[in-house]
Amino acid sequence: QVKPQFESRASMNCAVFAAIAYKTQVVAGTMYFIKVQVSDAAYVHLKVFLNLPHENLGPSLVSFQTGKTRDDPLTYF
């Protein structure tokens, strides 16, 4: 659901967009830190916020880090 937001903000089109791993942090909603494969050897880390269910809002891309590899640890940022 955040692929279009990422592609727009990163100015790139991703043929592959597969979540590999994630961590969560509960705030006034849930913050997701997601490792995503965007090509054969390229990965990005996404920070996505999901509001509380009663707010009926979809996930929102907060920030991202590019230039990651499959072995880079997924950390809070």
C-alpha positions in Angstrom: 0.0 0.0 0.0 3.0 2.4 0.4 4.7 1.5 -2.9 3.3 4.5 -4.8 4.3 6.8 -1.9 7.9 5.4 -2.0 8.2 5.5 -5.8 7.1 9.1 -5.9 9.3 10.3 -3.0 12.4 8.3 -4.1 11.9 9.1 -7.8 12.2 5.5 -8.9 10.0 2.7 -10.3 10.3 -0.7 -8.6 9.7 -3.8 -10.6 10.1 -5.8 -7.3 8.6 -4.6 -4.0 8.7 -7.4 -1.5 8.8 -7.1 2.2 11.6 -9.3 3.7 11.4 -8.4 7.4 9.8 -6.0 9.7 9.7 -4.6 13.3 6.9 -2.7 15.0 6.8 0.0 17.6 3.4 0.9 19.3 2.8 4.6 19.5 -0.6 6.3 18.9 -1.0 3.7 16.2 1.7 1.4 15.0 5.1 2.4 13.5 6.5 -0.3 11.1 10.1 -0.6 10.1 10.2 -2.7 7.0 13.0 -4.1 4.9 11.9 -4.2 1.2 13.6 -5.7 -1.8 13.3 -3.3 -4.7 15.5 -5.2 -7.3 17.8 -8.2 -7.5 20.4 -6.7 -5.2 18.9 -3.5 -3.9 17.0 -3.1 -0.7 15.4 -0.1 1.2 14.2 0.3 4.7 10.8 2.0 5.1 9.3 3.6 8.2 5.5 3.4 7.9 2.9 4.7 10.3 -0.5 3.1 10.6 -3.1 5.0 12.6 -5.5 3.5 15.1 -8.3 1.5 13.4 -11.1 3.9 14.3 -9.4 6.7 12.3 -9.9 4.7 9.0 -6.7 6.0 7.5 -4.4 3.9 5.4 -0.7 3.4 6.0 1.6 6.4 5.6 5.2 6.4 4.5 7.1 8.5 7.1 10.7 8.1 5.9 13.0 5.7 4.1 16.6 4.7 3.7 18.0 3.6 0.3 21.3 1.8 -0.5 20.7 -1.1 1.8 21.6 -4.8 1.3 19.9 -7.9 2.4 22.3 -8.3 5.3 21.9 -4.8 6.7 20.3 -4.9 10.1 16.8 -3.4 10.3 17.0 -0.7 12.9 14.8 2.1 14.2 15.4 5.4 12.5 
